[in-house]
Amino acid sequence: MYLIITKNFPPEIGGMQNLMWGLANELSKNYMIKVFADFHKNYKMFDEQVSFSIERVGGIKLLRKFRKAQLINEFIKENKIDGIIADHWKSLELLKTNKKKICLIHGKEINHEKGTSLNKRVLEVLNNIDTIVANSEYTKNLAIKLGIQQDKIVVINPGVDKVEELDKKTLDKVENLLKHKSPVLITVSRFDKRKNHEKVIMALRNLKQIYPSITYVCIGYGDEEQNIKKLVKELNLEEQVMFFKDISNELKNSLLAKSNIFVMPSIIHKKSVEGFGIAYIEAAQYGIPSIGGIDGGASDAINHKKDGLICDGNNLDAIYSSINSMLENNKYLEYGKAAKENADKFKWDKIIEEYKNILN
């Protein structure tokens, strides 16, 4: 039996949640799996439908970590387990066991300056476990730079589920929404500084001169939402930008499938960095190429000038010219075809084999 310890798990929505769900779901086909996850208000209906055991831990956030560790330590004492897989170094910090421990690292959560107390805590945990799974080459190199032992790190990119066939009714609805709007750019992500919506919107103002019907679809929510909406208003782009949040997966995927370019030229903001960017692969599955940022792990997901473009997200001209060059002569069609082929290697049935190699 393997324990999966995670703060991030469905029905909560997000890239990390999808990653931990995919991992638990795929591993449960070959191993006994028990998940310890944080409480979520709509968890009951979700948990009843899965084929493995999920224990939810609630309570005040400050105390939850200790309560969760206590529950896991007790469970390990009373049951025979083969190992533990954690989504975050903090999930392992209070565990008392000599069992095999594997920790996933993503970028932001380990990015603490060398010598600081947080960096020392990270090293204390990660240098005393069996295997560290970095989500990209970028995250692996960041970890080594911060003092994590290189020989413990393997790179396994996040996996994606096979895309389901889209519902014709939803596709028709999206076609109606996007009627007379072309080309269509899209971003599916949290609204935070790192994702760089602002610079895309600034580039949009200039692109509008060449493509009067250009449209930018933004799906998500987050701290920067009001600032982004304010910028759209100031630049007089209300006709060009469409906002969606709390929408069904079906509608999100249909909007993706009917777009031309996925744009997320991420930057490093404070300690926050894009470790990989599963959203690029999710777009690629529908034959939609991406423009990603030079900072972070996007280049593990996008092959520059083959199935998308990598540009400097801090440079407005670079974003503008990347979008423009992809739209010129419909270059995005060629990139999109290659992106769809590239997305195949990220399917969970292939990615899970790399995890099995660590477990066996």
Buried (B, 14 or more C-beta within 10 A) or exposed (E): BBBBBBBBBBBBBBBBBBBBBBBBBBBBEEBBBBBBBBEBEEBEEBBEEBEBEBBBBEEEEEEBBEEBBEEBBEBBEEEEBEBBBBBBBBBBBBBEBEBBBBBBBBBBBBBBEEEEEEBEBBBEBBEEBEBBBBBBBBBBBBBEEBBBBEEBBBBBBBBBBEBEEBBEEBBEBBEEBBEEBEBBBBBBBBBBBBBBBBBBBBBBBEBBEEBEEBBBBBBBBBEBBEEBBEBBEEBEBEEBBBBBEEEEEBBBBBBBBBBBBBBBBBBBBEBBBBBBBBBBBBBBBBBBBBBBBBBBBBBBBBBEEBBBBBBBBBBBEBBBBBBBBBBEEEBBEBBBEBBBEBBEEBBBEEBBEBBEEBBE
